[in-house]
Amino acid sequence: MLERGFSKGDQRQETPNGEKPADGRRCRWSQRHFFFIILVFGAIFFFYSTDMNTIAPNWNPKLWMQNSSPTWWSRFKGENEVSQINVDTSGSRSAAEPVDAAAANLSTSTQEANTTAQSLISAASVVPIPIPYVSPGPYVVEYPYEYHFTINEPQKCEQEKPFVVLMVPVAPLNRQHRDVIRSTWGSESSVSGQAVRLFFILGLQAGGEQLKDQLLQESKEHHDLLQADFLDCYKNLTIKTMVTLEWLNAHCSGASYAMKVDSDVFLNVPKLVSMLLNAPTTNYMTGLVAVGAQVLRDPSSKWFLPQELYPQSNYPPYALGLGYVLSLDLPKKLIEASRHVKPVYIEDVFLGLCMQHLGISPTSSPNWNDFNVFPVPYSRCAYSKIVATTTHPGTDLVWVWNDFKKPGPYC
């Protein structure tokens, strides 16, 4: 196939394979290179012949890079970033949303902090209104509570480290019972080589400054009074018992045993010490243990307990309150258990509930008649075989004691 070409006189001519004439190609190539070489030499001549300090005295290549190049590069970079943002709009939106949310949360937190600060300032300037006292009810005890001792013997028990400590709850006005006990079984300070100590535990009672002065004088004479700042009444016997345990735990940890004894009880101290010489020294509570005792629901009963306060029909095993013995590791455990047991005003039942919480059962005494809730008629033989018994009102305990201590066989 033949293609078109040009010949002299601008006449067309055709060559095989479509190739143009060689002379024409060389001519056009030479013209382009000639003009390019002239341009290069002209630029070289211009730079060598021109004094740049005259045209721009402060110009230098470094200055150009610092000022000119960032301008065109940043323009290019900005255009590139804009193009990227326009292309990937979904990605940029999802990245911006957490930032906007964080900014909104920060603003909200700042506003809340300002509001809280203003509220605190306002609260500080307002005088608080005291909360009125509301009684917990006639069958609910206010314990645990931080009671304080107004009369105390904090060193006596720790210094002497007795074998057994006798704790007698008694009303502040009942000086006669205290004196009777001091002159009878409470006078036993050493039995079979074992030290015995006596303390009376009291609450507060109406009587004014005169009663207060009398108690302080009595404390100076005998050093056996412990008085705490709770109201001394029957419904607060649980408080009195727990305060007793608190004192034993704080000031009598060196003793081996303690016995709570009612003030109308006759106590055979030698028989008590003989029993304890063979008793366990930990997790030990003994006395007249009631098992399966029924809860009294008669409101006229002295030991009535409402069903809403204690719904069970029977109490757990507990040692009756006329007199019970406990090893001196138990006060701390019972105090801790009392924080988890609903307090009731029947103090021996409450201790039974605390023992149940601890998983410890009271131990029955070695002999069935060691502790007697009903008064045992007095005889030297009968009283020599028991540890404790209640007594009839009006019983002359001083005479009973003097007769019991006479020399000679008991039976």
TORKOL-4160 file (C-alpha; in steps of 0.2 Angstrom, whole numbers, padded with zeros to 4 digits, m for minus):
411
<pt num="1" X="0000" Y="0000" Z="0000"/>
<pt num="2" X="0006" Y="0017" Z="m0004"/>
<pt num="3" X="0005" Y="0033" Z="0007"/>
<pt num="4" X="0006" Y="0051" Z="0003"/>
<pt num="5" X="0022" Y="0061" Z="0004"/>
<pt num="6" X="0029" Y="0078" Z="m0002"/>
<pt num="7" X="0041" Y="0082" Z="m0016"/>
<pt num="8" X="0049" Y="0097" Z="m0023"/>
<pt num="9" X="0038" Y="0111" Z="m0028"/>
<pt num="10" X="0026" Y="0105" Z="m0014"/>
<pt num="11" X="0020" Y="0091" Z="m0025"/>
<pt num="12" X="0014" Y="0076" Z="m0016"/>
<pt num="13" X="0023" Y="0059" Z="m0018"/>
<pt num="14" X="0020" Y="0042" Z="m0011"/>
<pt num="15" X="0032" Y="0030" Z="m0002"/>
<pt num="16" X="0030" Y="0012" Z="0002"/>
<pt num="17" X="0026" Y="0008" Z="0021"/>
<pt num="18" X="0020" Y="0026" Z="0024"/>
<pt num="19" X="0037" Y="0033" Z="0028"/>
<pt num="20" X="0040" Y="0051" Z="0026"/>
<pt num="21" X="0055" Y="0058" Z="0017"/>
<pt num="22" X="0071" Y="0058" Z="0027"/>
<pt num="23" X="0077" Y="0075" Z="0022"/>
<pt num="24" X="0062" Y="0083" Z="0029"/>
<pt num="25" X="0063" Y="0074" Z="0046"/>
<pt num="26" X="0081" Y="0079" Z="0048"/>
<pt num="27" X="0077" Y="0097" Z="0044"/>
<pt num="28" X="0063" Y="0099" Z="0057"/>
<pt num="29" X="0074" Y="0090" Z="0070"/>
<pt num="30" X="0089" Y="0102" Z="0068"/>
<pt num="31" X="0078" Y="0117" Z="0069"/>
<pt num="32" X="0070" Y="0112" Z="0086"/>
<pt num="33" X="0087" Y="0108" Z="0094"/>
<pt num="34" X="0095" Y="0124" Z="0087"/>
<pt num="35" X="0082" Y="0135" Z="0096"/>
<pt num="36" X="0084" Y="0124" Z="0112"/>
<pt num="37" X="0103" Y="0127" Z="0113"/>
<pt num="38" X="0101" Y="0145" Z="0110"/>
<pt num="39" X="0088" Y="0146" Z="0124"/>
<pt num="40" X="0100" Y="0137" Z="0136"/>
<pt num="41" X="0115" Y="0148" Z="0132"/>
<pt num="42" X="0104" Y="0163" Z="0134"/>
<pt num="43" X="0099" Y="0158" Z="0151"/>
<pt num="44" X="0117" Y="0155" Z="0156"/>
<pt num="45" X="0122" Y="0171" Z="0149"/>
<pt num="46" X="0108" Y="0180" Z="0159"/>
<pt num="47" X="0113" Y="0172" Z="0176"/>
<pt num="48" X="0131" Y="0176" Z="0174"/>
<pt num="49" X="0129" Y="0193" Z="0168"/>
<pt num="50" X="0116" Y="0199" Z="0180"/>
<pt num="51" X="0121" Y="0205" Z="0198"/>
<pt num="52" X="0107" Y="0198" Z="0210"/>
<pt num="53" X="0113" Y="0208" Z="0224"/>
<pt num="54" X="0108" Y="0224" Z="0215"/>
<pt num="55" X="0091" Y="0218" Z="0210"/>
<pt num="56" X="0087" Y="0209" Z="0227"/>
<pt num="57" X="0100" Y="0213" Z="0240"/>
<pt num="58" X="0092" Y="0202" Z="0253"/>
<pt num="59" X="0089" Y="0187" Z="0242"/>
<pt num="60" X="0097" Y="0170" Z="0244"/>
<pt num="61" X="0092" Y="0153" Z="0240"/>
<pt num="62" X="0088" Y="0148" Z="0258"/>
<pt num="63" X="0077" Y="0163" Z="0260"/>
<pt num="64" X="0067" Y="0158" Z="0244"/>
<pt num="65" X="0065" Y="0140" Z="0252"/>
<pt num="66" X="0059" Y="0147" Z="0268"/>
<pt num="67" X="0046" Y="0160" Z="0260"/>
<pt num="68" X="0042" Y="0155" Z="0242"/>
<pt num="69" X="0042" Y="0136" Z="0243"/>
<pt num="70" X="0031" Y="0134" Z="0258"/>
<pt num="71" X="0018" Y="0145" Z="0249"/>
<pt num="72" X="0016" Y="0135" Z="0234"/>
<pt num="73" X="0019" Y="0118" Z="0243"/>
<pt num="74" X="0005" Y="0122" Z="0256"/>
<pt num="75" X="m0006" Y="0128" Z="0242"/>
<pt num="76" X="m0004" Y="0111" Z="0234"/>
<pt num="77" X="m0005" Y="0102" Z="0250"/>
<pt num="78" X="m0021" Y="0111" Z="0255"/>
<pt num="79" X="m0029" Y="0107" Z="0238"/>
<pt num="80" X="m0024" Y="0089" Z="0240"/>
<pt num="81" X="m0032" Y="0088" Z="0257"/>
<pt num="82" X="m0048" Y="0096" Z="0251"/>
<pt num="83" X="m0049" Y="0084" Z="0237"/>
<pt num="84" X="m0046" Y="0069" Z="0249"/>
<pt num="85" X="m0060" Y="0076" Z="0260"/>
<pt num="86" X="m0072" Y="0078" Z="0246"/>
<pt num="87" X="m0068" Y="0060" Z="0240"/>
<pt num="88" X="m0069" Y="0052" Z="0257"/>
<pt num="89" X="m0084" Y="0061" Z="0265"/>
<pt num="90" X="m0091" Y="0046" Z="0274"/>
<pt num="91" X="m0074" Y="0042" Z="0283"/>
<pt num="92" X="m0072" Y="0060" Z="0289"/>
<pt num="93" X="m0089" Y="0062" Z="0296"/>
<pt num="94" X="m0087" Y="0046" Z="0306"/>
<pt num="95" X="m0071" Y="0052" Z="0313"/>
<pt num="96" X="m0078" Y="0069" Z="0317"/>
<pt num="97" X="m0093" Y="0063" Z="0326"/>
<pt num="98" X="m0084" Y="0056" Z="0342"/>
<pt num="99" X="m0074" Y="0073" Z="0343"/>
<pt num="100" X="m0091" Y="0082" Z="0343"/>
<pt num="101" X="m0098" Y="0070" Z="0356"/>
<pt num="102" X="m0083" Y="0072" Z="0367"/>
<pt num="103" X="m0084" Y="0091" Z="0365"/>
<pt num="104" X="m0102" Y="0090" Z="0370"/>
<pt num="105" X="m0099" Y="0079" Z="0385"/>
<pt num="106" X="m0085" Y="0090" Z="0391"/>
<pt num="107" X="m0096" Y="0105" Z="0390"/>
<pt num="108" X="m0110" Y="0095" Z="0399"/>
<pt num="109" X="m0097" Y="0090" Z="0413"/>
<pt num="110" X="m0091" Y="0107" Z="0415"/>
<pt num="111" X="m0109" Y="0114" Z="0417"/>
<pt num="112" X="m0113" Y="0100" Z="0430"/>
<pt num="113" X="m0097" Y="0104" Z="0440"/>
<pt num="114" X="m0102" Y="0122" Z="0440"/>
<pt num="115" X="m0119" Y="0117" Z="0446"/>
<pt num="116" X="m0112" Y="0105" Z="0459"/>
<pt num="117" X="m0100" Y="0119" Z="0466"/>
<pt num="118" X="m0114" Y="0131" Z="0467"/>
<pt num="119" X="m0125" Y="0119" Z="0476"/>
<pt num="120" X="m0111" Y="0115" Z="0489"/>
<pt num="121" X="m0109" Y="0133" Z="0492"/>
<pt num="122" X="m0127" Y="0136" Z="0495"/>
<pt num="123" X="m0128" Y="0120" Z="0506"/>
<pt num="124" X="m0114" Y="0127" Z="0517"/>
<pt num="125" X="m0122" Y="0143" Z="0519"/>
<pt num="126" X="m0139" Y="0135" Z="0525"/>
<pt num="127" X="m0140" Y="0130" Z="0544"/>
<pt num="128" X="m0144" Y="0111" Z="0544"/>
<pt num="129" X="m0161" Y="0107" Z="0553"/>
<pt num="130" X="m0158" Y="0093" Z="0566"/>
<pt num="131" X="m0167" Y="0077" Z="0563"/>
<pt num="132" X="m0180" Y="0074" Z="0576"/>
<pt num="133" X="m0178" Y="0059" Z="0587"/>
<pt num="134" X="m0189" Y="0044" Z="0583"/>
<pt num="135" X="m0190" Y="0030" Z="0595"/>
<pt num="136" X="m0187" Y="0013" Z="0587"/>
<pt num="137" X="m0202" Y="0005" Z="0597"/>
<pt num="138" X="m0205" Y="m0003" Z="0614"/>
<pt num="139" X="m0197" Y="m0020" Z="0609"/>
<pt num="140" X="m0182" Y="m0014" Z="0599"/>
<pt num="141" X="m0165" Y="m0010" Z="0607"/>
<pt num="142" X="m0154" Y="0004" Z="0602"/>
<pt num="143" X="m0139" Y="m0006" Z="0599"/>
<pt num="144" X="m0125" Y="m0006" Z="0592"/>
<pt num="145" X="m0122" Y="0011" Z="0598"/>
<pt num="146" X="m0107" Y="0020" Z="0605"/>
<pt num="147" X="m0110" Y="0021" Z="0624"/>
<pt num="148" X="m0097" Y="0029" Z="0636"/>
<pt num="149" X="m0092" Y="0025" Z="0654"/>
<pt num="150" X="m0095" Y="0039" Z="0666"/>
<pt num="151" X="m0088" Y="0029" Z="0680"/>
<pt num="152" X="m0074" Y="0016" Z="0676"/>
<pt num="153" X="m0060" Y="0005" Z="0683"/>
<pt num="154" X="m0050" Y="0002" Z="0667"/>
<pt num="155" X="m0034" Y="m0004" Z="0675"/>
<pt num="156" X="m0040" Y="m0015" Z="0689"/>
<pt num="157" X="m0044" Y="m0031" Z="0679"/>
<pt num="158" X="m0029" Y="m0030" Z="0668"/>
<pt num="159" X="m0017" Y="m0027" Z="0682"/>
<pt num="160" X="m0024" Y="m0042" Z="0693"/>
<pt num="161" X="m0028" Y="m0054" Z="0679"/>
<pt num="162" X="m0041" Y="m0064" Z="0688"/>
<pt num="163" X="m0047" Y="m0081" Z="0684"/>
<pt num="164" X="m0065" Y="m0077" Z="0684"/>
<pt num="165" X="m0074" Y="m0060" Z="0684"/>
<pt num="166" X="m0091" Y="m0058" Z="0692"/>
<pt num="167" X="m0101" Y="m0045" Z="0683"/>
<pt num="168" X="m0117" Y="m0039" Z="0692"/>
<pt num="169" X="m0130" Y="m0028" Z="0683"/>
<pt num="170" X="m0139" Y="m0017" Z="0696"/>
<pt num="171" X="m0149" Y="m0001" Z="0697"/>
<pt num="172" X="m0140" Y="0014" Z="0702"/>
<pt num="173" X="m0151" Y="0017" Z="0717"/>
<pt num="174" X="m0150" Y="0000" Z="0723"/>
<pt num="175" X="m0135" Y="0003" Z="0735"/>
<pt num="176" X="m0142" Y="m0010" Z="0747"/>
<pt num="177" X="m0140" Y="m0025" Z="0735"/>
<pt num="178" X="m0123" Y="m0020" Z="0731"/>
<pt num="179" X="m0118" Y="m0019" Z="0750"/>
<pt num="180" X="m0126" Y="m0036" Z="0753"/>
<pt num="181" X="m0116" Y="m0044" Z="0739"/>
<pt num="182" X="m0100" Y="m0036" Z="0745"/>
<pt num="183" X="m0102" Y="m0043" Z="0762"/>
<pt num="184" X="m0107" Y="m0061" Z="0756"/>
<pt num="185" X="m0102" Y="m0071" Z="0741"/>
<pt num="186" X="m0094" Y="m0055" Z="0732"/>
<pt num="187" X="m0081" Y="m0055" Z="0746"/>
<pt num="188" X="m0073" Y="m0071" Z="0739"/>
<pt num="189" X="m0057" Y="m0064" Z="0731"/>
<pt num="190" X="m0047" Y="m0080" Z="0731"/>
<pt num="191" X="m0053" Y="m0098" Z="0729"/>
<pt num="192" X="m0042" Y="m0113" Z="0727"/>
<pt num="193" X="m0028" Y="m0101" Z="0723"/>
<pt num="194" X="m0038" Y="m0093" Z="0709"/>
<pt num="195" X="m0041" Y="m0074" Z="0709"/>
<pt num="196" X="m0059" Y="m0068" Z="0709"/>
<pt num="197" X="m0065" Y="m0050" Z="0705"/>
<pt num="198" X="m0082" Y="m0042" Z="0707"/>
<pt num="199" X="m0089" Y="m0027" Z="0697"/>
<pt num="200" X="m0106" Y="m0019" Z="0697"/>
<pt num="201" X="m0113" Y="m0012" Z="0680"/>
<pt num="202" X="m0125" Y="0003" Z="0681"/>
<pt num="203" X="m0134" Y="0014" Z="0669"/>
<pt num="204" X="m0141" Y="0032" Z="0671"/>
<pt num="205" X="m0155" Y="0035" Z="0682"/>
<pt num="206" X="m0165" Y="0050" Z="0689"/>
<pt num="207" X="m0158" Y="0057" Z="0705"/>
<pt num="208" X="m0148" Y="0072" Z="0700"/>
<pt num="209" X="m0132" Y="0078" Z="0707"/>
<pt num="210" X="m0135" Y="0070" Z="0724"/>
<pt num="211" X="m0136" Y="0052" Z="0716"/>
<pt num="212" X="m0120" Y="0056" Z="0705"/>
<pt num="213" X="m0110" Y="0062" Z="0721"/>
<pt num="214" X="m0116" Y="0046" Z="0730"/>
<pt num="215" X="m0110" Y="0035" Z="0716"/>
<pt num="216" X="m0093" Y="0044" Z="0715"/>
<pt num="217" X="m0091" Y="0042" Z="0734"/>
<pt num="218" X="m0095" Y="0023" Z="0733"/>
<pt num="219" X="m0083" Y="0021" Z="0718"/>
<pt num="220" X="m0069" Y="0029" Z="0729"/>
<pt num="221" X="m0073" Y="0017" Z="0743"/>
<pt num="222" X="m0074" Y="0001" Z="0734"/>
<pt num="223" X="m0067" Y="0003" Z="0716"/>
<pt num="224" X="m0080" Y="m0009" Z="0709"/>
<pt num="225" X="m0093" Y="0002" Z="0700"/>
<pt num="226" X="m0094" Y="0003" Z="0681"/>
<pt num="227" X="m0107" Y="0016" Z="0675"/>
<pt num="228" X="m0111" Y="0019" Z="0656"/>
<pt num="229" X="m0122" Y="0033" Z="0649"/>
<pt num="230" X="m0138" Y="0023" Z="0644"/>
<pt num="231" X="m0155" Y="0024" Z="0653"/>
<pt num="232" X="m0155" Y="0010" Z="0666"/>
<pt num="233" X="m0172" Y="0001" Z="0664"/>
<pt num="234" X="m0178" Y="m0016" Z="0661"/>
<pt num="235" X="m0181" Y="m0014" Z="0642"/>
<pt num="236" X="m0162" Y="m0009" Z="0641"/>
<pt num="237" X="m0155" Y="m0025" Z="0649"/>
<pt num="238" X="m0148" Y="m0030" Z="0632"/>
<pt num="239" X="m0139" Y="m0013" Z="0631"/>
<pt num="240" X="m0132" Y="m0016" Z="0649"/>
<pt num="241" X="m0126" Y="m0034" Z="0644"/>
<pt num="242" X="m0118" Y="m0028" Z="0628"/>
<pt num="243" X="m0109" Y="m0014" Z="0637"/>
<pt num="244" X="m0103" Y="m0026" Z="0650"/>
<pt num="245" X="m0096" Y="m0037" Z="0635"/>
<pt num="246" X="m0088" Y="m0021" Z="0628"/>
<pt num="247" X="m0079" Y="m0017" Z="0644"/>
<pt num="248" X="m0073" Y="m0035" Z="0647"/>
<pt num="249" X="m0066" Y="m0035" Z="0629"/>
<pt num="250" X="m0057" Y="m0018" Z="0631"/>
<pt num="251" X="m0051" Y="m0020" Z="0649"/>
<pt num="252" X="m0051" Y="m0038" Z="0655"/>
<pt num="253" X="m0044" Y="m0048" Z="0641"/>
<pt num="254" X="m0031" Y="m0056" Z="0653"/>
<pt num="255" X="m0045" Y="m0065" Z="0663"/>
<pt num="256" X="m0050" Y="m0083" Z="0659"/>
<pt num="257" X="m0069" Y="m0082" Z="0662"/>
<pt num="258" X="m0083" Y="m0070" Z="0666"/>
<pt num="259" X="m0100" Y="m0073" Z="0674"/>
<pt num="260" X="m0115" Y="m0062" Z="0673"/>
<pt num="261" X="m0125" Y="m0064" Z="0689"/>
<pt num="262" X="m0141" Y="m0056" Z="0694"/>
<pt num="263" X="m0141" Y="m0046" Z="0710"/>
<pt num="264" X="m0155" Y="m0057" Z="0718"/>
<pt num="265" X="m0145" Y="m0073" Z="0716"/>
<pt num="266" X="m0135" Y="m0083" Z="0729"/>
<pt num="267" X="m0118" Y="m0089" Z="0721"/>
<pt num="268" X="m0108" Y="m0103" Z="0728"/>
<pt num="269" X="m0091" Y="m0096" Z="0722"/>
<pt num="270" X="m0080" Y="m0111" Z="0727"/>
<pt num="271" X="m0092" Y="m0123" Z="0717"/>
<pt num="272" X="m0091" Y="m0111" Z="0702"/>
<pt num="273" X="m0072" Y="m0111" Z="0702"/>
<pt num="274" X="m0071" Y="m0130" Z="0704"/>
<pt num="275" X="m0082" Y="m0132" Z="0689"/>
<pt num="276" X="m0072" Y="m0119" Z="0678"/>
<pt num="277" X="m0055" Y="m0128" Z="0682"/>
<pt num="278" X="m0060" Y="m0142" Z="0670"/>
<pt num="279" X="m0070" Y="m0131" Z="0658"/>
<pt num="280" X="m0065" Y="m0126" Z="0640"/>
<pt num="281" X="m0056" Y="m0110" Z="0638"/>
<pt num="282" X="m0063" Y="m0105" Z="0621"/>
<pt num="283" X="m0081" Y="m0104" Z="0613"/>
<pt num="284" X="m0088" Y="m0108" Z="0630"/>
<pt num="285" X="m0104" Y="m0102" Z="0637"/>
<pt num="286" X="m0113" Y="m0112" Z="0651"/>
<pt num="287" X="m0128" Y="m0110" Z="0663"/>
<pt num="288" X="m0146" Y="m0115" Z="0663"/>
<pt num="289" X="m0147" Y="m0118" Z="0644"/>
<pt num="290" X="m0165" Y="m0117" Z="0637"/>
<pt num="291" X="m0168" Y="m0128" Z="0622"/>
<pt num="292" X="m0183" Y="m0125" Z="0610"/>
<pt num="293" X="m0190" Y="m0112" Z="0621"/>
<pt num="294" X="m0207" Y="m0105" Z="0614"/>
<pt num="295" X="m0209" Y="m0087" Z="0610"/>
<pt num="296" X="m0222" Y="m0079" Z="0620"/>
<pt num="297" X="m0235" Y="m0069" Z="0610"/>
<pt num="298" X="m0246" Y="m0063" Z="0624"/>
<pt num="299" X="m0244" Y="m0044" Z="0625"/>
<pt num="300" X="m0247" Y="m0045" Z="0644"/>
<pt num="301" X="m0232" Y="m0056" Z="0647"/>
<pt num="302" X="m0216" Y="m0048" Z="0653"/>
<pt num="303" X="m0206" Y="m0058" Z="0639"/>
<pt num="304" X="m0219" Y="m0054" Z="0625"/>
<pt num="305" X="m0211" Y="m0052" Z="0608"/>
<pt num="306" X="m0220" Y="m0047" Z="0593"/>
<pt num="307" X="m0221" Y="m0058" Z="0578"/>
<pt num="308" X="m0215" Y="m0044" Z="0566"/>
<pt num="309" X="m0199" Y="m0043" Z="0576"/>
<pt num="310" X="m0196" Y="m0061" Z="0578"/>
<pt num="311" X="m0207" Y="m0072" Z="0567"/>
<pt num="312" X="m0200" Y="m0089" Z="0572"/>
<pt num="313" X="m0210" Y="m0099" Z="0585"/>
<pt num="314" X="m0195" Y="m0105" Z="0595"/>
<pt num="315" X="m0179" Y="m0097" Z="0601"/>
<pt num="316" X="m0162" Y="m0105" Z="0598"/>
<pt num="317" X="m0153" Y="m0112" Z="0613"/>
<pt num="318" X="m0148" Y="m0099" Z="0626"/>
<pt num="319" X="m0142" Y="m0098" Z="0644"/>
<pt num="320" X="m0155" Y="m0090" Z="0655"/>
<pt num="321" X="m0150" Y="m0073" Z="0662"/>
<pt num="322" X="m0150" Y="m0077" Z="0681"/>
<pt num="323" X="m0132" Y="m0082" Z="0679"/>
<pt num="324" X="m0121" Y="m0088" Z="0664"/>
<pt num="325" X="m0102" Y="m0090" Z="0662"/>
<pt num="326" X="m0092" Y="m0087" Z="0646"/>
<pt num="327" X="m0074" Y="m0089" Z="0641"/>
<pt num="328" X="m0066" Y="m0072" Z="0638"/>
<pt num="329" X="m0063" Y="m0075" Z="0620"/>
<pt num="330" X="m0082" Y="m0073" Z="0617"/>
<pt num="331" X="m0085" Y="m0055" Z="0621"/>
<pt num="332" X="m0076" Y="m0049" Z="0605"/>
<pt num="333" X="m0085" Y="m0062" Z="0595"/>
<pt num="334" X="m0102" Y="m0058" Z="0602"/>
<pt num="335" X="m0100" Y="m0039" Z="0599"/>
<pt num="336" X="m0096" Y="m0043" Z="0581"/>
<pt num="337" X="m0111" Y="m0054" Z="0579"/>
<pt num="338" X="m0122" Y="m0041" Z="0587"/>
<pt num="339" X="m0119" Y="m0030" Z="0572"/>
<pt num="340" X="m0128" Y="m0043" Z="0561"/>
<pt num="341" X="m0142" Y="m0049" Z="0573"/>
<pt num="342" X="m0158" Y="m0039" Z="0575"/>
<pt num="343" X="m0158" Y="m0033" Z="0594"/>
<pt num="344" X="m0172" Y="m0038" Z="0605"/>
<pt num="345" X="m0174" Y="m0032" Z="0623"/>
<pt num="346" X="m0173" Y="m0050" Z="0631"/>
<pt num="347" X="m0155" Y="m0050" Z="0634"/>
<pt num="348" X="m0152" Y="m0068" Z="0636"/>
<pt num="349" X="m0162" Y="m0072" Z="0621"/>
<pt num="350" X="m0152" Y="m0059" Z="0611"/>
<pt num="351" X="m0135" Y="m0068" Z="0616"/>
<pt num="352" X="m0143" Y="m0084" Z="0611"/>
<pt num="353" X="m0146" Y="m0076" Z="0594"/>
<pt num="354" X="m0128" Y="m0070" Z="0593"/>
<pt num="355" X="m0122" Y="m0087" Z="0597"/>
<pt num="356" X="m0132" Y="m0095" Z="0584"/>
<pt num="357" X="m0125" Y="m0082" Z="0571"/>
<pt num="358" X="m0108" Y="m0088" Z="0577"/>
<pt num="359" X="m0112" Y="m0106" Z="0575"/>
<pt num="360" X="m0108" Y="m0109" Z="0593"/>
<pt num="361" X="m0120" Y="m0118" Z="0605"/>
<pt num="362" X="m0121" Y="m0115" Z="0624"/>
<pt num="363" X="m0114" Y="m0129" Z="0634"/>
<pt num="364" X="m0125" Y="m0137" Z="0647"/>
<pt num="365" X="m0117" Y="m0137" Z="0665"/>
<pt num="366" X="m0110" Y="m0154" Z="0671"/>
<pt num="367" X="m0124" Y="m0156" Z="0683"/>
<pt num="368" X="m0143" Y="m0153" Z="0679"/>
<pt num="369" X="m0145" Y="m0143" Z="0696"/>
<pt num="370" X="m0130" Y="m0132" Z="0695"/>
<pt num="371" X="m0140" Y="m0116" Z="0690"/>
<pt num="372" X="m0158" Y="m0114" Z="0696"/>
<pt num="373" X="m0171" Y="m0102" Z="0690"/>
<pt num="374" X="m0183" Y="m0106" Z="0704"/>
<pt num="375" X="m0177" Y="m0102" Z="0721"/>
<pt num="376" X="m0170" Y="m0117" Z="0730"/>
<pt num="377" X="m0175" Y="m0118" Z="0749"/>
<pt num="378" X="m0160" Y="m0115" Z="0759"/>
<pt num="379" X="m0150" Y="m0129" Z="0768"/>
<pt num="380" X="m0132" Y="m0130" Z="0770"/>
<pt num="381" X="m0132" Y="m0147" Z="0761"/>
<pt num="382" X="m0143" Y="m0141" Z="0746"/>
<pt num="383" X="m0133" Y="m0125" Z="0743"/>
<pt num="384" X="m0117" Y="m0134" Z="0744"/>
<pt num="385" X="m0122" Y="m0144" Z="0728"/>
<pt num="386" X="m0127" Y="m0130" Z="0717"/>
<pt num="387" X="m0118" Y="m0115" Z="0708"/>
<pt num="388" X="m0132" Y="m0102" Z="0708"/>
<pt num="389" X="m0150" Y="m0100" Z="0713"/>
<pt num="390" X="m0162" Y="m0086" Z="0713"/>
<pt num="391" X="m0169" Y="m0081" Z="0730"/>
<pt num="392" X="m0186" Y="m0076" Z="0736"/>
<pt num="393" X="m0189" Y="m0057" Z="0739"/>
<pt num="394" X="m0185" Y="m0053" Z="0757"/>
<pt num="395" X="m0173" Y="m0067" Z="0760"/>
<pt num="396" X="m0159" Y="m0062" Z="0772"/>
<pt num="397" X="m0144" Y="m0066" Z="0761"/>
<pt num="398" X="m0132" Y="m0060" Z="0775"/>
<pt num="399" X="m0139" Y="m0073" Z="0787"/>
<pt num="400" X="m0139" Y="m0087" Z="0774"/>
<pt num="401" X="m0121" Y="m0083" Z="0769"/>
<pt num="402" X="m0115" Y="m0083" Z="0787"/>
<pt num="403" X="m0123" Y="m0099" Z="0791"/>
<pt num="404" X="m0117" Y="m0107" Z="0775"/>
<pt num="405" X="m0099" Y="m0102" Z="0779"/>
<pt num="406" X="m0099" Y="m0110" Z="0796"/>
<pt num="407" X="m0086" Y="m0123" Z="0799"/>
<pt num="408" X="m0092" Y="m0141" Z="0798"/>
<pt num="409" X="m0099" Y="m0153" Z="0785"/>
<pt num="410" X="m0113" Y="m0147" Z="0774"/>
<pt num="411" X="m0123" Y="m0163" Z="0774"/>
